[in-house]
């Protein structure tokens, strides 16, 4: 946790986002992508899914300043520049804010012992769509 100076809130938020996402995640994802071949798009979608879930949980918490929460959400998903996430021209989280279901597989079914797809797996959704009768 970091106490943010209200007068410098926007600048500090920008620095925190850049440090966490560009220097943090990207430094892990470059070798992970090279070693496993997992697309960075899949990795960003997984981050987006968990961030959206986290924001939904925080919206229910009466102890959280909801105006700041909404402001942070808007910044992170819509206003943050692509280069704050690494070597991107466009913010990679932006395209996941309106998705009702996952676009890519999180690959959690491949974890040892799990052998199950997640509830929102696009692989299962596509398979069910193919089996569903087509009307009209």
N, C-alpha and C positions, 0 to 999 in steps of 0.2 A: 504494500500500500504506500502511496505517495500522497502527501498533502500538497495540493495544487494551490498556488497563489491566484486568487480570483482575478487580480489585475492582469496577470499573464496567462490566464487559463487557456486561451486559444493557442498561443505559442507553445506552451508546455504540452498540451494535448498533441500537437503536431509532432513534437520531438519524441514523445512516448510512443505514438503510433509508428513512427519511422524506425525507432530503435527496436521495438518489439517485432514488427512485421518484416521490415527490410533486413535488419541485421540478425534478428532472431530466427524466424521461420525460414527465410531464404537461405541462410547458411546451413540449415539442416536439409532443406528440400533439394538443393542442387545435387549433393551427393546421393540422396535417396532416389531422386529421379534418374541419375546416371546408373546407379546400382540395380534398381528394380525395374526401371522403365515406366513406373507409374507417372502418369501425366500430372503436371503441376495444376492443371485445371481440376482434376479430381481432388488434389490436396486442398486447393482453395475452396472448393465446394464444401468439403468436410469442415473446414474452419468456419465458413459462412453458416452452415447448418447449426453448429454448436453455438456460434455467436447469436444467431436468431433465437435459439432456445434460451440462452442466457438472458437476453434482453426481455423475452416474454416472462421469464421468472421474475426479473427485477421490476417489471411493470406491476406485478402483484404485491410488491413489498412497499408498505406504507412508510417505511423508514428511509426510502430512497427518494431523493429529489427528482421528481418526474420530469421537470423541465430540463434539468441538466442531462438526465438519462436520454430524453428524446433528442436533445442537442448533440450528445455524443454519438447516438445511433446515426443521425443524419450526417454528421461529419464522417464517421467511419465508413458508411456504405455509399454515400453520395458525393461528399465534398473532398475527401482525401485524394491527393494526386496519386497517379500510378506509380511514380518513383518512390513513394513512401512504402511501397510493398516490395520493392526490389527493382529489377530492370523492366518495368512495365510502363507503357504509355498511358494506359487506362487502369483505373482502380479495378482489380480483379474480383472484388466482392460485389460490385454494383449489379452485375447480372443475376445475382441470386436472391435479391430482396423480394421479388414478386413471384418466385417459383412456388407452386403449391406442392410439388413433389420433387424429389431428387432428380437431377438430370444425369448424373453419373453414379456409378456404384462405389460405395465406400470400401468395398473389399473386405469387410469385417467377417464375412462368411469363410474367409481363408485362414482365419486365426485358428491355432491349434485348439481342438476340443469344441469349437463353436459349431461349425457345420450347419449354420442357419443363416438365412438372409435377414437383414433388418426389415422392420415394418414398412419402410418407405422405399424399398429397393426398386430401382427402375427396371432391373432384369425381370423381376416378378411381375411388375406392372405391364411391361411389354408382352410377356408371355400370356398373361391373363387377357390382354387386349386382343391378341391373335386368336385366342380360343373363344372369345365372346362373339355371339352372333352379331352380324352387322345389319342394322335396320335402315331402311330408306334409301 
